[in-house]
Amino acid sequence: MARSHRSRGRAAKSRAPHPELDVASLTAGWRRTEVRGGREWNVQPVSERQAVKAYLCPGCGLEIEPGIAHLVAWRADGVLGDAADLASRRHWHIHCWRIGPT
């Protein structure tokens, strides 16, 4: 009789239910906090696929066209609260953000 080379423990593990994925925690990993000029900023990348609208980059004054990967940045330590900070977010070219917001 032929002998099986498959582990018996593997079959029991494959039947175990998978834990639910927490989408919020997975996507929050893309957002990061940076300190620039003594201010704290939330910075979140936008992929080519997610970039569906045109925005004006505050760093260079040029348009960020749809389909171009870029960053969204907003204050993390504003005095008017989180809602006001989020409402004042700006879309930046990646290069313009790297050389520094003014």
BALOBA-1460 file (C-alpha; in Angstrom, 3 decimals):
// residues 102
<rec num="1" residu="m" x="0.000" y="0.000" z="0.000"/>
<rec num="2" residu="a" x="1.339" y="3.447" z="-0.938"/>
<rec num="3" residu="r" x="2.116" y="5.853" z="1.813"/>
<rec num="4" residu="s" x="0.873" y="9.464" z="1.742"/>
<rec num="5" residu="h" x="3.491" y="12.201" z="2.136"/>
<rec num="6" residu="r" x="0.916" y="14.789" z="3.136"/>
<rec num="7" residu="s" x="0.918" y="15.987" z="6.723"/>
<rec num="8" residu="r" x="-2.215" y="15.126" z="8.657"/>
<rec num="9" residu="g" x="-1.976" y="18.370" z="10.655"/>
<rec num="10" residu="r" x="-2.378" y="20.488" z="7.536"/>
<rec num="11" residu="a" x="-5.908" y="19.193" z="6.837"/>
<rec num="12" residu="a" x="-7.140" y="20.226" z="10.272"/>
<rec num="13" residu="k" x="-5.647" y="23.708" z="9.911"/>
<rec num="14" residu="s" x="-7.226" y="24.301" z="6.504"/>
<rec num="15" residu="r" x="-10.700" y="23.723" z="7.936"/>
<rec num="16" residu="a" x="-10.284" y="26.415" z="10.599"/>
<rec num="17" residu="p" x="-12.317" y="29.578" z="9.854"/>
<rec num="18" residu="h" x="-10.373" y="32.604" z="8.656"/>
<rec num="19" residu="p" x="-10.492" y="35.703" z="10.842"/>
<rec num="20" residu="e" x="-12.411" y="38.688" z="9.445"/>
<rec num="21" residu="l" x="-10.247" y="41.264" z="7.705"/>
<rec num="22" residu="d" x="-10.292" y="44.727" z="9.231"/>
<rec num="23" residu="v" x="-10.193" y="46.929" z="6.129"/>
<rec num="24" residu="a" x="-9.830" y="50.136" z="8.125"/>
<rec num="25" residu="s" x="-6.644" y="48.943" z="9.803"/>
<rec num="26" residu="l" x="-5.258" y="47.650" z="6.508"/>
<rec num="27" residu="t" x="-5.769" y="50.957" z="4.698"/>
<rec num="28" residu="a" x="-4.672" y="53.065" z="7.657"/>
<rec num="29" residu="g" x="-1.195" y="51.615" z="7.241"/>
<rec num="30" residu="w" x="-0.781" y="53.695" z="4.105"/>
<rec num="31" residu="r" x="-1.313" y="56.922" z="5.999"/>
<rec num="32" residu="r" x="1.643" y="58.245" z="7.931"/>
<rec num="33" residu="t" x="2.438" y="61.238" z="10.098"/>
<rec num="34" residu="e" x="5.348" y="63.565" z="9.335"/>
<rec num="35" residu="v" x="6.721" y="66.618" z="11.084"/>
<rec num="36" residu="r" x="7.768" y="69.491" z="8.830"/>
<rec num="37" residu="g" x="8.554" y="73.018" z="9.903"/>
<rec num="38" residu="g" x="7.472" y="72.279" z="13.468"/>
<rec num="39" residu="r" x="4.023" y="71.155" z="12.288"/>
<rec num="40" residu="e" x="2.606" y="67.652" z="12.267"/>
<rec num="41" residu="w" x="1.057" y="66.452" z="8.974"/>
<rec num="42" residu="n" x="-0.989" y="63.423" z="7.965"/>
<rec num="43" residu="v" x="0.276" y="62.195" z="4.595"/>
<rec num="44" residu="q" x="-1.554" y="59.629" z="2.475"/>
<rec num="45" residu="p" x="-0.437" y="58.421" z="-0.954"/>
<rec num="46" residu="v" x="-2.878" y="58.315" z="-3.876"/>
<rec num="47" residu="s" x="-2.158" y="55.670" z="-6.523"/>
<rec num="48" residu="e" x="-2.543" y="56.144" z="-10.268"/>
<rec num="49" residu="r" x="-5.778" y="54.155" z="-10.161"/>
<rec num="50" residu="q" x="-7.230" y="56.252" z="-7.335"/>
<rec num="51" residu="a" x="-6.311" y="59.574" z="-8.968"/>
<rec num="52" residu="v" x="-9.444" y="60.344" z="-10.961"/>
<rec num="53" residu="k" x="-9.623" y="64.140" z="-10.674"/>
<rec num="54" residu="a" x="-7.282" y="67.030" z="-11.440"/>
<rec num="55" residu="y" x="-5.845" y="69.016" z="-8.525"/>
<rec num="56" residu="l" x="-3.600" y="72.057" z="-8.212"/>
<rec num="57" residu="c" x="-0.346" y="71.318" z="-6.363"/>
<rec num="58" residu="p" x="0.349" y="73.994" z="-3.715"/>
<rec num="59" residu="g" x="4.083" y="73.344" z="-3.971"/>
<rec num="60" residu="c" x="4.641" y="74.229" z="-7.617"/>
<rec num="61" residu="g" x="1.274" y="75.652" z="-8.683"/>
<rec num="62" residu="l" x="0.954" y="73.143" z="-11.530"/>
<rec num="63" residu="e" x="-1.915" y="70.759" z="-12.154"/>
<rec num="64" residu="i" x="-1.802" y="67.154" z="-10.991"/>
<rec num="65" residu="e" x="-3.559" y="65.400" z="-13.839"/>
<rec num="66" residu="p" x="-5.864" y="62.379" z="-13.407"/>
<rec num="67" residu="g" x="-3.930" y="59.112" z="-13.418"/>
<rec num="68" residu="i" x="-0.815" y="60.622" z="-11.776"/>
<rec num="69" residu="a" x="0.231" y="59.197" z="-8.401"/>
<rec num="70" residu="h" x="0.523" y="61.899" z="-5.744"/>
<rec num="71" residu="l" x="0.101" y="62.612" z="-2.015"/>
<rec num="72" residu="v" x="-2.657" y="64.144" z="0.059"/>
<rec num="73" residu="a" x="-1.498" y="66.069" z="3.125"/>
<rec num="74" residu="w" x="-3.383" y="67.757" z="5.941"/>
<rec num="75" residu="r" x="-2.484" y="69.145" z="9.355"/>
<rec num="76" residu="a" x="-2.557" y="66.683" z="12.212"/>
<rec num="77" residu="d" x="-2.176" y="69.305" z="14.934"/>
<rec num="78" residu="g" x="-4.499" y="72.105" z="13.853"/>
<rec num="79" residu="v" x="-6.247" y="74.194" z="16.492"/>
<rec num="80" residu="l" x="-9.667" y="74.070" z="14.798"/>
<rec num="81" residu="g" x="-10.024" y="70.298" z="15.109"/>
<rec num="82" residu="d" x="-9.827" y="67.230" z="12.905"/>
<rec num="83" residu="a" x="-12.800" y="68.126" z="10.685"/>
<rec num="84" residu="a" x="-11.297" y="71.507" z="9.770"/>
<rec num="85" residu="d" x="-7.872" y="69.964" z="9.153"/>
<rec num="86" residu="l" x="-9.341" y="67.298" z="6.888"/>
<rec num="87" residu="a" x="-11.370" y="69.906" z="4.983"/>
<rec num="88" residu="s" x="-8.169" y="71.879" z="4.299"/>
<rec num="89" residu="r" x="-6.231" y="68.903" z="2.892"/>
<rec num="90" residu="r" x="-4.190" y="69.488" z="-0.256"/>
<rec num="91" residu="h" x="-2.961" y="67.244" z="-3.055"/>
<rec num="92" residu="w" x="0.794" y="67.456" z="-3.733"/>
<rec num="93" residu="h" x="3.144" y="66.095" z="-6.386"/>
<rec num="94" residu="i" x="5.374" y="63.571" z="-4.627"/>
<rec num="95" residu="h" x="8.490" y="65.553" z="-5.564"/>
<rec num="96" residu="c" x="7.013" y="68.838" z="-4.350"/>
<rec num="97" residu="w" x="6.166" y="67.293" z="-0.974"/>
<rec num="98" residu="r" x="9.678" y="65.844" z="-0.642"/>
<rec num="99" residu="i" x="11.343" y="69.218" z="-1.167"/>
<rec num="100" residu="g" x="9.055" y="70.635" z="1.491"/>
<rec num="101" residu="p" x="5.802" y="72.452" z="1.960"/>
<rec num="102" residu="t" x="6.034" y="76.143" z="2.649"/>
